[in-house]
Amino acid sequence: MISCTEFIPFYSELFRYIEEKAGHDAVVRYWKYISEAYVEPMLGELAKEKGVAACWEYWSRTLSEEAADFTMTFDDEKNEYTLQMHQCPSKRMLLELKHMEPYHDYCGHCAYLYSPVLERYGIMGEECFIDVDNAKCSYRYFIPE
């Protein structure tokens, strides 16, 4: 069995291929399909049961499995979860590859995978992709007052 990291270059190239054949909108439709088919059953069920606290539980597990360098906070009173990705392992791997260029919107998939699921349960998200060329990003999920 191969690890999930073996698929990272494949995903990047798949996104590029889809865009070349059918445009960026087709890539977004693909991400939305993944969100509905694979993220909703896990993250959606947690969000339905636990609200914003679901974010802590979900990303504690997944980011640890990926060996990401991150800081998370959950403010119970504000009902707010934040994630600071100091080093995204997927993007870092792509940036270090010498034989290929990462798909130009590789990091965009995160917003399309997770935010729509959380929004169904009243949880709003803010993503900051300002430093993705250094494999860094941040997220904030909250329930508006």
C-alpha positions as CSV (number, residue, x, y, z in Angstrom):
1,M,0.0,0.0,0.0
2,I,1.3,3.5,-0.8
3,S,0.8,6.5,1.4
4,C,-1.5,9.4,0.6
5,T,1.6,11.6,-0.1
6,E,2.3,9.5,-3.2
7,F,-0.9,10.9,-4.7
8,I,0.0,14.6,-4.2
9,P,1.8,15.1,-7.6
10,F,-1.0,13.1,-9.3
11,Y,-3.7,15.4,-7.9
12,S,-1.7,18.5,-9.0
13,E,-1.4,17.1,-12.5
14,L,-5.1,15.9,-12.6
15,F,-6.2,19.4,-11.7
16,R,-4.0,20.8,-14.5
17,Y,-5.4,18.2,-17.0
18,I,-9.0,18.9,-16.1
19,E,-8.4,22.6,-16.6
20,E,-6.7,22.2,-19.9
21,K,-9.5,20.0,-21.2
22,A,-12.6,21.8,-19.7
23,G,-11.5,25.0,-17.9
24,H,-11.1,26.0,-14.3
25,D,-14.9,25.7,-13.7
26,A,-14.6,22.0,-14.4
27,V,-11.8,21.8,-11.7
28,V,-14.1,23.5,-9.2
29,R,-17.0,21.1,-10.1
30,Y,-14.6,18.2,-9.4
31,W,-13.7,19.7,-6.1
32,K,-17.3,20.1,-5.2
33,Y,-18.0,16.5,-6.1
34,I,-15.2,15.3,-3.8
35,S,-16.6,17.6,-1.1
36,E,-20.1,16.1,-1.4
37,A,-19.1,12.5,-1.8
38,Y,-16.2,12.2,0.6
39,V,-15.9,15.2,3.0
40,E,-19.7,15.6,3.8
41,P,-20.1,12.1,5.3
42,M,-17.2,12.7,7.8
43,L,-17.0,16.4,8.5
44,G,-20.7,17.0,7.9
45,E,-21.7,14.5,10.5
46,L,-19.3,15.9,13.0
47,A,-20.5,19.5,12.3
48,K,-24.1,18.4,12.6
49,E,-23.4,16.9,16.0
50,K,-20.7,19.3,17.5
51,G,-20.9,22.6,15.6
52,V,-17.6,24.5,15.3
53,A,-15.9,22.0,17.7
54,A,-16.1,19.5,14.8
55,C,-13.3,21.5,13.1
56,W,-10.9,20.8,16.0
57,E,-11.8,17.1,16.0
58,Y,-11.6,16.6,12.3
59,W,-8.3,18.5,11.6
60,S,-6.6,17.2,14.8
61,R,-6.8,13.8,13.2
62,T,-6.2,14.5,9.5
63,L,-3.4,17.0,9.9
64,S,-1.6,14.8,12.4
65,E,-1.9,11.9,9.9
66,E,-0.3,14.1,7.3
67,A,2.5,15.3,9.7
68,A,1.6,18.9,9.0
69,D,3.2,21.8,10.9
70,F,0.2,23.7,12.2
71,T,-1.3,25.6,15.2
72,M,-5.0,25.2,16.0
73,T,-7.1,27.1,18.5
74,F,-10.8,26.6,19.5
75,D,-12.5,29.4,21.5
76,D,-15.6,27.8,23.1
77,E,-17.0,31.1,24.1
78,K,-16.7,32.7,20.7
79,N,-17.5,29.4,19.0
80,E,-14.5,30.0,16.8
81,Y,-11.8,27.6,15.4
82,T,-8.6,28.8,13.8
83,L,-5.9,27.0,11.9
84,Q,-2.5,28.4,11.1
85,M,-0.7,26.1,8.6
86,H,3.0,26.8,9.1
87,Q,4.0,24.2,6.6
88,C,1.4,22.3,4.4
89,P,3.0,19.0,3.6
90,S,1.2,18.7,0.3
91,K,2.2,22.1,-1.1
92,R,5.7,21.8,0.4
93,M,6.2,18.5,-1.5
94,L,5.0,20.1,-4.7
95,L,7.3,23.1,-4.3
96,E,10.3,20.8,-3.8
97,L,9.7,18.7,-6.8
98,K,12.2,19.5,-9.6
99,H,10.4,17.7,-12.4
100,M,7.1,19.5,-12.4
101,E,5.4,22.8,-11.6
102,P,2.5,22.7,-9.0
103,Y,-1.0,23.3,-10.4
104,H,-1.5,27.1,-10.2
105,D,-4.6,26.8,-7.9
106,Y,-3.6,23.7,-6.0
107,C,-4.4,25.2,-2.6
108,G,-7.8,26.3,-3.9
109,H,-9.2,22.8,-3.4
110,C,-9.2,23.2,0.4
111,A,-11.8,26.0,0.3
112,Y,-14.1,24.0,-2.0
113,L,-13.8,20.8,0.0
114,Y,-14.5,22.1,3.5
115,S,-16.3,25.4,3.6
116,P,-19.5,24.3,1.7
117,V,-19.9,21.3,4.1
118,L,-19.5,23.5,7.2
119,E,-21.9,26.2,5.7
120,R,-24.7,23.7,5.6
121,Y,-24.5,23.6,9.4
122,G,-24.3,27.4,9.9
123,I,-20.5,27.5,10.2
124,M,-18.9,30.2,8.1
125,G,-15.3,30.2,6.9
126,E,-12.5,32.6,6.0
127,E,-9.5,31.3,4.2
128,C,-6.2,33.2,3.8
129,F,-4.1,31.9,0.9
130,I,-1.7,34.9,0.9
131,D,1.5,32.8,1.4
132,V,0.8,29.5,-0.4
133,D,4.1,29.9,-2.4
134,N,5.8,29.2,1.0
135,A,3.3,26.4,1.8
136,K,1.5,28.5,4.4
137,C,-2.2,29.4,4.8
138,S,-4.8,30.0,7.5
139,Y,-8.4,29.3,8.2
140,R,-11.1,30.6,10.6
141,Y,-14.4,28.9,11.1
142,F,-17.2,30.4,13.2
143,I,-20.9,30.8,13.7
144,P,-21.9,34.4,13.0
145,E,-23.7,36.2,15.8
